[in-house]
Amino acid sequence: MDLAHTRLGARGDRWATPRGILDVRTPARDVVTRRFEGYATLDLIEPAVRHLETLIDSGLHPIVFDDFELGTGYDSDVRAKLTAWHLRNPDKLKEVHILVKPGLVAMGVTVANLATGGHFNIYTDRSAFEWALAGVLTTRITAGPASSVRVPSPR
């Protein structure tokens, strides 16, 4: 299948096939957002898996936010591969947050969540998902040393 790649600035990539699009961004060192729309095939999800493995190999335990709200479906081997990956790497991700709408993709996420021990935070409400992401990013932004917020002394 044709897999096209586009850079989305310094911290993002887009992979696209004729049937689906996957955007992967790293807005903070240990935070990954993935937005998927359309139909998922193995070749479309492989880059997202490699991206996570690269972060994990660097010693991080990423927090993942998957926006699958516009997903329409997937090949059955996609769910099997992702579920198997999570079963092999149960403690490699700090948190997994997934936004879905009712339908086939939501059912697949629910089945995968059950198979992996219920470690996913699943949302059907976009605002709750966005608030969770904003909370994590705010924590990263404000986590600097106290000296970084001191007013400079007059000279």
SEFI-550208 format. One record per residue: residue number from 1; residue in one letter; x, y, z negated of N, C-alpha, C in turn. Coordinates in nm, 4 decimals. Example, Ala and Ser with C-alpha at 12.3 -4.5 7.8 and 13.67 -1.06 7.14 Angstrom:
REM SEFI-550208
(1 'A' (1.3190 -0.5690 -0.7800) (1.2300 -0.4500 -0.7800) (1.3200 -0.3300 -0.7800))
(2 'S' (1.2850 -0.2250 -0.7080) (1.3670 -0.1060 -0.7140) (1.2900 0.0030 -0.7870))
This chain:
REM SEFI-550208
(1 'M' (0.0845 -0.1195 0.0000) (0.0000 0.0000 0.0000) (0.0878 0.1242 0.0000))
(2 'D' (0.0403 0.2310 0.0560) (0.1141 0.3563 0.0608) (0.1082 0.4250 -0.0743))
(3 'L' (0.2262 0.4502 -0.1327) (0.2356 0.5191 -0.2600) (0.3151 0.6461 -0.2382))
(4 'A' (0.2491 0.7602 -0.2544) (0.3145 0.8896 -0.2364) (0.3507 0.9470 -0.3721))
(5 'H' (0.4660 1.0136 -0.3794) (0.5124 1.0748 -0.5035) (0.5338 1.2241 -0.4840))
(6 'T' (0.4905 1.3023 -0.5839) (0.5100 1.4471 -0.5833) (0.5536 1.4896 -0.7233))
(7 'R' (0.6551 1.5774 -0.7314) (0.6940 1.6341 -0.8608) (0.5934 1.7426 -0.8984))
(8 'L' (0.5560 1.7462 -1.0263) (0.4653 1.8484 -1.0785) (0.5430 1.9327 -1.1788))
(9 'G' (0.6342 2.0122 -1.1310) (0.7170 2.0922 -1.2194) (0.8233 2.0064 -1.2863))
(10 'A' (0.8831 2.0609 -1.3910) (0.9945 1.9937 -1.4588) (0.9508 1.8737 -1.5416))
(11 'R' (0.8250 1.8695 -1.5823) (0.7815 1.7648 -1.6745) (0.6657 1.6816 -1.6234))
(12 'G' (0.6528 1.6693 -1.4916) (0.5398 1.5923 -1.4424) (0.5615 1.5320 -1.3058))
(13 'D' (0.4844 1.4278 -1.2799) (0.4881 1.3583 -1.1524) (0.3465 1.3177 -1.1149))
(14 'R' (0.3241 1.3057 -0.9849) (0.1969 1.2557 -0.9334) (0.2276 1.1412 -0.8371))
(15 'W' (0.1545 1.0333 -0.8570) (0.1590 0.9217 -0.7636) (0.0195 0.9066 -0.7067))
(16 'A' (0.0124 0.8813 -0.5769) (-0.1183 0.8709 -0.5110) (-0.1171 0.7602 -0.4071))
(17 'T' (-0.2300 0.6937 -0.4001) (-0.2570 0.5980 -0.2937) (-0.3817 0.6502 -0.2230))
(18 'P' (-0.4218 0.5880 -0.1139) (-0.5454 0.6318 -0.0506) (-0.6679 0.6170 -0.1419))
(19 'R' (-0.6572 0.5372 -0.2483) (-0.7729 0.5118 -0.3346) (-0.7655 0.5763 -0.4723))
(20 'G' (-0.6477 0.6228 -0.5153) (-0.6375 0.6764 -0.6509) (-0.5200 0.7700 -0.6692))
(21 'I' (-0.5282 0.8483 -0.7760) (-0.4242 0.9460 -0.8108) (-0.3912 0.9295 -0.9583))
(22 'L' (-0.2624 0.9353 -0.9920) (-0.2173 0.9295 -1.1301) (-0.1175 1.0410 -1.1542))
(23 'D' (-0.1503 1.1322 -1.2461) (-0.0590 1.2374 -1.2884) (-0.0017 1.1986 -1.4236))
(24 'V' (0.1304 1.2057 -1.4353) (0.1986 1.1754 -1.5621) (0.2798 1.2979 -1.5998))
(25 'R' (0.2562 1.3478 -1.7206) (0.3279 1.4660 -1.7696) (0.3825 1.4378 -1.9085))
(26 'T' (0.4887 1.5084 -1.9430) (0.5483 1.4988 -2.0762) (0.5534 1.6405 -2.1336))
(27 'P' (0.4433 1.6876 -2.1940) (0.4385 1.8253 -2.2426) (0.5233 1.8494 -2.3676))
(28 'A' (0.5602 1.7438 -2.4373) (0.6516 1.7509 -2.5511) (0.7384 1.6257 -2.5439))
(29 'R' (0.8486 1.6280 -2.6131) (0.9471 1.5198 -2.6030) (0.8863 1.3806 -2.6199))
(30 'D' (0.7924 1.3664 -2.7124) (0.7350 1.2344 -2.7427) (0.5853 1.2267 -2.7130))
(31 'V' (0.5350 1.3181 -2.6300) (0.3930 1.3194 -2.5942) (0.3803 1.3007 -2.4428))
(32 'V' (0.2984 1.2034 -2.4045) (0.2769 1.1734 -2.2635) (0.1281 1.1881 -2.2335))
(33 'T' (0.0974 1.2620 -2.1278) (-0.0411 1.2681 -2.0808) (-0.0450 1.2033 -1.9438))
(34 'R' (-0.1496 1.1224 -1.9242) (-0.1691 1.0559 -1.7956) (-0.3134 1.0775 -1.7545))
(35 'R' (-0.3315 1.1350 -1.6361) (-0.4659 1.1604 -1.5835) (-0.4831 1.0764 -1.4581))
(36 'F' (-0.5834 0.9910 -1.4621) (-0.6082 0.8992 -1.3520) (-0.7457 0.9267 -1.2938))
(37 'E' (-0.7523 0.9255 -1.1615) (-0.8831 0.9336 -1.0958) (-0.8860 0.8380 -0.9777))
(38 'G' (-1.0037 0.7856 -0.9533) (-1.0202 0.6923 -0.8432) (-1.0003 0.5483 -0.8867))
(39 'Y' (-0.9408 0.4710 -0.7986) (-0.9283 0.3269 -0.8166) (-0.7822 0.2908 -0.8437))
(40 'A' (-0.7569 0.2113 -0.9490) (-0.6201 0.1753 -0.9886) (-0.5780 0.0423 -0.9286))
(41 'T' (-0.4571 0.0430 -0.8759) (-0.3917 -0.0782 -0.8284) (-0.2582 -0.0896 -0.9006))
(42 'L' (-0.1966 -0.2067 -0.8959) (-0.0691 -0.2264 -0.9653) (0.0373 -0.1274 -0.9211))
(43 'D' (0.0477 -0.1030 -0.7905) (0.1517 -0.0110 -0.7455) (0.1289 0.1311 -0.7967))
(44 'L' (0.0062 0.1682 -0.8253) (-0.0224 0.3016 -0.8776) (0.0147 0.3132 -1.0256))
(45 'I' (-0.0018 0.2066 -1.1028) (0.0257 0.2166 -1.2466) (0.1708 0.1844 -1.2822))
(46 'E' (0.2447 0.1201 -1.1938) (0.3845 0.0854 -1.2220) (0.4694 0.2055 -1.2638))
(47 'P' (0.4600 0.3203 -1.1953) (0.5416 0.4346 -1.2376) (0.5089 0.4818 -1.3804))
(48 'A' (0.3848 0.4726 -1.4209) (0.3474 0.5132 -1.5563) (0.4087 0.4191 -1.6595))
(49 'V' (0.4123 0.2913 -1.6292) (0.4735 0.1934 -1.7194) (0.6242 0.2194 -1.7281))
(50 'R' (0.6885 0.2411 -1.6138) (0.8330 0.2703 -1.6145) (0.8642 0.3969 -1.6936))
(51 'H' (0.7792 0.4984 -1.6815) (0.7995 0.6237 -1.7550) (0.7977 0.5978 -1.9057))
(52 'L' (0.6976 0.5227 -1.9525) (0.6911 0.4904 -2.0951) (0.8130 0.4111 -2.1392))
(53 'E' (0.8526 0.3135 -2.0600) (0.9679 0.2312 -2.0963) (1.0957 0.3136 -2.1041))
(54 'T' (1.1100 0.4136 -2.0189) (1.2262 0.5026 -2.0246) (1.2277 0.5808 -2.1553))
(55 'L' (1.1126 0.6335 -2.1952) (1.1057 0.7072 -2.3219) (1.1354 0.6155 -2.4398))
(56 'I' (1.0791 0.4964 -2.4386) (1.1012 0.4004 -2.5469) (1.2482 0.3610 -2.5534))
(57 'D' (1.3104 0.3368 -2.4378) (1.4522 0.3001 -2.4340) (1.5415 0.4110 -2.4891))
(58 'S' (1.4926 0.5357 -2.4864) (1.5705 0.6472 -2.5413) (1.5507 0.6613 -2.6923))
(59 'G' (1.4715 0.5708 -2.7515) (1.4533 0.5715 -2.8967) (1.3253 0.6375 -2.9448))
(60 'L' (1.2400 0.6802 -2.8545) (1.1158 0.7466 -2.8934) (1.0028 0.6457 -2.9126))
(61 'H' (0.9037 0.6871 -2.9895) (0.7765 0.6162 -3.0038) (0.6692 0.7145 -2.9563))
(62 'P' (0.6427 0.7153 -2.8270) (0.5544 0.8178 -2.7700) (0.4102 0.8109 -2.8211))
(63 'I' (0.3467 0.9277 -2.8169) (0.2029 0.9403 -2.8369) (0.1451 0.9597 -2.6972))
(64 'V' (0.0519 0.8736 -2.6585) (0.0003 0.8721 -2.5224) (-0.1446 0.9192 -2.5203))
(65 'F' (-0.1744 1.0084 -2.4272) (-0.3104 1.0561 -2.4029) (-0.3468 1.0217 -2.2591))
(66 'D' (-0.4366 0.9256 -2.2430) (-0.4809 0.8801 -2.1118) (-0.6191 0.9365 -2.0816))
(67 'D' (-0.6269 1.0196 -1.9779) (-0.7538 1.0744 -1.9319) (-0.7995 0.9909 -1.8133))
(68 'F' (-0.8871 0.8942 -1.8408) (-0.9376 0.8040 -1.7378) (-1.0825 0.8367 -1.7022))
(69 'E' (-1.1279 0.9556 -1.7398) (-1.2679 0.9919 -1.7198) (-1.3117 0.9830 -1.5737))
(70 'L' (-1.2228 1.0118 -1.4807) (-1.2588 1.0089 -1.3387) (-1.2186 0.8781 -1.2713))
(71 'G' (-1.1816 0.7785 -1.3507) (-1.1498 0.6475 -1.2958) (-1.2772 0.5775 -1.2517))
(72 'T' (-1.2731 0.5180 -1.1335) (-1.3925 0.4502 -1.0813) (-1.3813 0.2989 -1.0875))
(73 'G' (-1.2597 0.2482 -1.1007) (-1.2411 0.1039 -1.1063) (-1.0948 0.0674 -1.0990))
(74 'Y' (-1.0683 -0.0642 -1.1006) (-0.9304 -0.1112 -1.1003) (-0.9276 -0.2565 -1.0546))
(75 'D' (-0.8128 -0.2959 -1.0007) (-0.7914 -0.4369 -0.9700) (-0.7798 -0.5116 -1.1019))
(76 'S' (-0.8283 -0.6353 -1.1078) (-0.8268 -0.7103 -1.2341) (-0.6856 -0.7304 -1.2873))
(77 'D' (-0.5863 -0.7379 -1.1990) (-0.4497 -0.7565 -1.2475) (-0.3946 -0.6318 -1.3168))
(78 'V' (-0.4557 -0.5159 -1.2955) (-0.4135 -0.3934 -1.3643) (-0.4418 -0.4063 -1.5142))
(79 'R' (-0.5652 -0.4429 -1.5496) (-0.5984 -0.4587 -1.6918) (-0.5124 -0.5683 -1.7542))
(80 'A' (-0.4930 -0.6787 -1.6832) (-0.4123 -0.7890 -1.7356) (-0.2683 -0.7441 -1.7609))
(81 'K' (-0.2097 -0.6705 -1.6666) (-0.0712 -0.6248 -1.6829) (-0.0580 -0.5252 -1.7981))
(82 'L' (-0.1499 -0.4293 -1.8059) (-0.1415 -0.3299 -1.9132) (-0.1664 -0.3932 -2.0505))
(83 'T' (-0.2611 -0.4837 -2.0586) (-0.2871 -0.5524 -2.1852) (-0.1647 -0.6334 -2.2262))
(84 'A' (-0.1062 -0.7058 -2.1334) (0.0139 -0.7849 -2.1638) (0.1278 -0.6943 -2.2092))
(85 'W' (0.1433 -0.5779 -2.1462) (0.2489 -0.4844 -2.1864) (0.2274 -0.4403 -2.3308))
(86 'H' (0.1044 -0.4050 -2.3660) (0.0760 -0.3609 -2.5029) (0.0966 -0.4755 -2.6024))
(87 'L' (0.0644 -0.5978 -2.5642) (0.0867 -0.7126 -2.6535) (0.2359 -0.7383 -2.6741))
(88 'R' (0.3183 -0.7155 -2.5735) (0.4639 -0.7341 -2.5860) (0.5297 -0.6198 -2.6624))
(89 'N' (0.4650 -0.5049 -2.6681) (0.5235 -0.3841 -2.7278) (0.4312 -0.3239 -2.8336))
(90 'P' (0.3900 -0.4026 -2.9338) (0.2856 -0.3540 -3.0248) (0.3249 -0.2328 -3.1095))
(91 'D' (0.4514 -0.2153 -3.1376) (0.4932 -0.1049 -3.2246) (0.5753 0.0006 -3.1514))
(92 'K' (0.5734 -0.0013 -3.0206) (0.6561 0.0915 -2.9427) (0.5903 0.2275 -2.9216))
(93 'L' (0.4575 0.2322 -2.9280) (0.3849 0.3580 -2.9118) (0.3311 0.4013 -3.0475))
(94 'K' (0.3481 0.5282 -3.0795) (0.2983 0.5785 -3.2084) (0.1463 0.5829 -3.2098))
(95 'E' (0.0866 0.6346 -3.1028) (-0.0592 0.6438 -3.0915) (-0.0975 0.6344 -2.9441))
(96 'V' (-0.2184 0.5832 -2.9188) (-0.2739 0.5810 -2.7841) (-0.4159 0.6362 -2.7917))
(97 'H' (-0.4412 0.7433 -2.7156) (-0.5726 0.8069 -2.7080) (-0.6209 0.7937 -2.5646))
(98 'I' (-0.7444 0.7457 -2.5457) (-0.7954 0.7222 -2.4111) (-0.9346 0.7822 -2.3963))
(99 'L' (-0.9510 0.8681 -2.2956) (-1.0804 0.9266 -2.2624) (-1.1404 0.8494 -2.1462))
(100 'V' (-1.2635 0.8015 -2.1638) (-1.3339 0.7290 -2.0582) (-1.4777 0.7790 -2.0515))
(101 'K' (-1.5427 0.7508 -1.9401) (-1.6872 0.7694 -1.9316) (-1.7478 0.6297 -1.9257))
(102 'P' (-1.8729 0.6154 -1.9647) (-1.9338 0.4820 -1.9591) (-1.9232 0.4227 -1.8186))
(103 'G' (-1.8915 0.2951 -1.8112) (-1.8802 0.2276 -1.6826) (-1.7728 0.1211 -1.6864))
(104 'L' (-1.7277 0.0815 -1.5696) (-1.6326 -0.0273 -1.5550) (-1.4998 0.0010 -1.6251))
(105 'V' (-1.4461 0.1206 -1.6089) (-1.3176 0.1537 -1.6714) (-1.3314 0.1510 -1.8232))
(106 'A' (-1.4398 0.2052 -1.8769) (-1.4621 0.2031 -2.0219) (-1.4708 0.0599 -2.0730))
(107 'M' (-1.5370 -0.0259 -1.9983) (-1.5476 -0.1655 -2.0387) (-1.4099 -0.2311 -2.0410))
(108 'G' (-1.3280 -0.2054 -1.9406) (-1.1933 -0.2611 -1.9368) (-1.1071 -0.2117 -2.0504))
(109 'V' (-1.1175 -0.0829 -2.0834) (-1.0414 -0.0268 -2.1957) (-1.0864 -0.0902 -2.3269))
(110 'T' (-1.2157 -0.1094 -2.3431) (-1.2681 -0.1718 -2.4648) (-1.2182 -0.3148 -2.4790))
(111 'V' (-1.2201 -0.3908 -2.3714) (-1.1700 -0.5290 -2.3746) (-1.0207 -0.5306 -2.4090))
(112 'A' (-0.9434 -0.4428 -2.3455) (-0.7997 -0.4353 -2.3741) (-0.7750 -0.3956 -2.5187))
(113 'N' (-0.8548 -0.3036 -2.5705) (-0.8403 -0.2608 -2.7095) (-0.8656 -0.3772 -2.8057))
(114 'L' (-0.9682 -0.4541 -2.7796) (-0.9962 -0.5713 -2.8633) (-0.8822 -0.6722 -2.8550))
(115 'A' (-0.8318 -0.6960 -2.7351) (-0.7252 -0.7947 -2.7154) (-0.5946 -0.7533 -2.7833))
(116 'T' (-0.5729 -0.6239 -2.7983) (-0.4475 -0.5758 -2.8575) (-0.4626 -0.5361 -3.0038))
(117 'G' (-0.5735 -0.5685 -3.0645) (-0.5891 -0.5442 -3.2080) (-0.6534 -0.4132 -3.2460))
(118 'G' (-0.7141 -0.3440 -3.1519) (-0.7883 -0.2223 -3.1841) (-0.7031 -0.1020 -3.2175))
(119 'H' (-0.5884 -0.0884 -3.1519) (-0.4980 0.0232 -3.1821) (-0.5241 0.1486 -3.0991))
(120 'F' (-0.6164 0.1418 -3.0039) (-0.6440 0.2575 -2.9192) (-0.7515 0.3448 -2.9827))
(121 'N' (-0.7362 0.4748 -2.9688) (-0.8396 0.5709 -3.0054) (-0.9152 0.6016 -2.8768))
(122 'I' (-1.0400 0.5561 -2.8682) (-1.1172 0.5701 -2.7451) (-1.2202 0.6812 -2.7614))
(123 'Y' (-1.2256 0.7696 -2.6621) (-1.3160 0.8845 -2.6632) (-1.4080 0.8787 -2.5422))
(124 'T' (-1.5315 0.9207 -2.5623) (-1.6225 0.9454 -2.4504) (-1.6596 1.0937 -2.4465))
(125 'D' (-1.6090 1.1699 -2.5408) (-1.6345 1.3133 -2.5517) (-1.5045 1.3884 -2.5199))
(126 'R' (-1.5037 1.4613 -2.4073) (-1.3826 1.5323 -2.3654) (-1.3320 1.6296 -2.4714))
(127 'S' (-1.4215 1.7013 -2.5362) (-1.3747 1.8012 -2.6332) (-1.3010 1.7352 -2.7500))
(128 'A' (-1.3472 1.6210 -2.7969) (-1.2776 1.5509 -2.9057) (-1.1388 1.5052 -2.8595))
(129 'F' (-1.1303 1.4557 -2.7374) (-1.0028 1.4133 -2.6797) (-0.9074 1.5324 -2.6687))
(130 'E' (-0.9569 1.6441 -2.6149) (-0.8747 1.7648 -2.5985) (-0.8292 1.8206 -2.7335))
(131 'W' (-0.9167 1.8158 -2.8341) (-0.8790 1.8616 -2.9679) (-0.7681 1.7752 -3.0262))
(132 'A' (-0.7770 1.6452 -3.0060) (-0.6715 1.5557 -3.0558) (-0.5385 1.5884 -2.9889))
(133 'L' (-0.5393 1.6098 -2.8578) (-0.4178 1.6459 -2.7856) (-0.3647 1.7808 -2.8331))
(134 'A' (-0.4530 1.8785 -2.8476) (-0.4108 2.0114 -2.8944) (-0.3494 2.0032 -3.0337))
(135 'G' (-0.4073 1.9201 -3.1199) (-0.3529 1.9046 -3.2548) (-0.2123 1.8482 -3.2532))
(136 'V' (-0.1887 1.7477 -3.1708) (-0.0553 1.6880 -3.1613) (0.0442 1.7890 -3.1049))
(137 'L' (0.0062 1.8597 -2.9992) (0.0972 1.9570 -2.9391) (0.1243 2.0739 -3.0332))
(138 'T' (0.0246 2.1180 -3.1066) (0.0444 2.2267 -3.2038) (0.1440 2.1848 -3.3108))
(139 'T' (0.1326 2.0620 -3.3558) (0.2274 2.0111 -3.4551) (0.3693 2.0159 -3.3995))
(140 'R' (0.3869 1.9802 -3.2727) (0.5201 1.9825 -3.2123) (0.5728 2.1251 -3.2007))
(141 'I' (0.4855 2.2188 -3.1669) (0.5276 2.3575 -3.1486) (0.5666 2.4222 -3.2815))
(142 'T' (0.4932 2.3922 -3.3864) (0.5150 2.4584 -3.5153) (0.6062 2.3807 -3.6082))
(143 'A' (0.6701 2.2748 -3.5594) (0.7509 2.1890 -3.6466) (0.8960 2.2336 -3.6582))
(144 'G' (0.9286 2.3525 -3.6118) (1.0671 2.3994 -3.6184) (1.1091 2.4325 -3.7610))
(145 'P' (1.2374 2.4553 -3.7807) (1.2862 2.4900 -3.9150) (1.2284 2.6234 -3.9613))
(146 'A' (1.2155 2.6395 -4.0910) (1.1565 2.7613 -4.1477) (1.2313 2.8855 -4.1027))
(147 'S' (1.3609 2.8760 -4.0808) (1.4384 2.9926 -4.0386) (1.3928 3.0468 -3.9037))
(148 'S' (1.3280 2.9646 -3.8244) (1.2854 3.0104 -3.6927) (1.1673 3.1062 -3.6995))
(149 'V' (1.1024 3.1187 -3.8161) (0.9888 3.2093 -3.8270) (1.0175 3.3278 -3.9178))
(150 'R' (1.1404 3.3414 -3.9625) (1.1751 3.4548 -4.0496) (1.1916 3.5827 -3.9697))
(151 'V' (1.1521 3.6892 -4.0304) (1.1696 3.8212 -3.9713) (1.3183 3.8570 -3.9864))
(152 'P' (1.3791 3.9078 -3.8790) (1.5210 3.9454 -3.8907) (1.5392 4.0564 -3.9937))
(153 'S' (1.6504 4.0529 -4.0629) (1.6765 4.1562 -4.1648) (1.7216 4.2849 -4.0955))
(154 'P' (1.6804 4.3994 -4.1502) (1.7201 4.5272 -4.0900) (1.8697 4.5490 -4.1080))
(155 'R' (1.9312 4.6192 -4.0158) (2.0762 4.6446 -4.0251) (2.1028 4.7859 -4.0582))
